[in-house]
Every structure is written in C-alpha cells, then in structure tokens.
C-alpha cells in the first residue's frame, strides 16, 4: 500500500487538467421498433449509434462521446426496455454549446429514423425538447 501511495504522489503532478463549463444532455430511446413487439438488441443499438455519430462528425465536425445505460420506461401499462444516452461537454473535444446542442438533436433524429422510434425527449440543463414523428401513443398506455 505504501508503495502505491508513494508512486501516486511521485507522478500526480504529471497529470494534465482541463476544465470546461459544465454542459449535460440526456435522452432515452426505446428498444422496441415502433409500437411492435420487435426488440432492438444492444449490439444493433450500438451499430445505429456509431452510424449516427459518424454522420454527426461529417455534418458538424463534432465528436459526440455518448454514455449509454440500459433502463426501462414504465407508463400506465407501457413497459419498454430502453437505453438512456448521456452527453457532456467532453473536455478533449470542446464544442461551442449551441453547436453541441444542434449536433445532439440531430443525432437523436438520426437514431429515431434508424430505430423506428416515434417520440424521444431530450433533456438539456436549460430546456427540454420533444421530437416526434406522429401524434400516435403506445397502445399499451391506458389513459
């Protein structure tokens, strides 16, 4: 233990620190195509995300590092396996905030098309945006 601590103290000043203004965004995308029973696998989701990230790099020259976490959406009878996407202002690839927001919105639009999603909500620290293809509501939701 002492060796590790001494090693850490000896090299701790060699780290580079980059500080940026905090920016976060979060969106949740269902893992069921449309309102069917067809499940989207995590590997298919990751392939779609990679495709969308490449398109964002081409369109905006923005690298969007994305943390994905599996979760479930539950609403009045609807129970849908989902993926939560988290975005930050990544210090290594700093982007002007308005460009970053546009890139995230566009990435979600691409994912909606690729994964056949009707509605996705994006939560930014200063506003919440809902994107939707139609007014349809999941038939499993009992209003």
JOBEL-V997326 format. One record per helix or strand of 2 or more residues. SS is the DSSP state (~ for helix, > for strand). FROM is the first residue (numbers start at 1). LEN is the number of residues. If there is no record, write none. Layout:
# JOBEL-V997326
((SS & FROM & LEN) (SS & FROM & LEN))
This chain:
# JOBEL-V997326
((~ & 2 & 13) (> & 24 & 7) (~ & 42 & 19) (> & 67 & 9) (> & 78 & 11) (~ & 91 & 3) (~ & 97 & 19) (> & 119 & 6) (> & 128 & 5))
